[in-house]
Amino acid sequence: MKDKSMKRWSTYEPFFIEFNGYKIADIVVTSHALSRWSERVDSDQGNIDYICTFLWEVLKNNRIQPYYDNEKEVYLIDDDLAVVSEFMVIKDETDITGKPLHKMIVVTFLGHLSKDIQLRDLKAYYSWLRHSRRMTLVKHGRKRK
């Protein structure tokens, strides 16, 4: 999207989208997020180009919002798809006014809230996961003794 020219000469579209205090100029999808996309979201459209285009359109149309008010890692797309992402400053890249640009790193796709009821309360879900893993480790530890 960077430096995409418009129809008139010497004019450019803005190559970043402002979201949640960040100026996003690039989207990076991790391999984990790519595998989760094909497992939990859409197995037919599982390539990086499709996912990046989808996310760019979501950002442009303001269809993404934070899952919790004070949380800056988990986001909801269309009030249904839970996404974990981080934002990093792009080195040596600024906008016209000199403010830094960011890249959105998609860590994972948690899935659709409409399909997985456990995702409706992420704090309880992660607490349950940690507890079940801890109990599994404790049980295995007991067997070894």
Disulfide bonds with the S-S distance in Angstrom:
none
